[in-house]
Amino acid sequence: MGKIKLKTEMKMKVYGSQNGYCGVGGCLEQIRDIHHKVSQSVENCRKYPLFIHSPMNLVGLCRPHHEDGKVLAHYKYTYKQMDLMEEWLRNLKEGK
């Protein structure tokens, strides 16, 4: 299983949830990119198939902030957090 393309519907939901503005506090620029806090590597897509494109893993950013490594370093999760969120999403999907 490789990368799965982020659906336009989810991009629009992220955009709407942030009122179209960059997710960096104080930035009033429009969203240009949807950033995955946890990368879409083949391994991550395999291990976290529900989490990888979930709203918990996405943030809308303006282009300058998306290209700024210092900003991107702020959006990180531990493996334990990712495991917990994947488990929660799996239970939700299964109606548990």
Beta strands, then each sheet from edge to edge (+ up, - down):
strand 1: 33-36
strand 2: 58-61
sheet 1: 1+ 2-
end
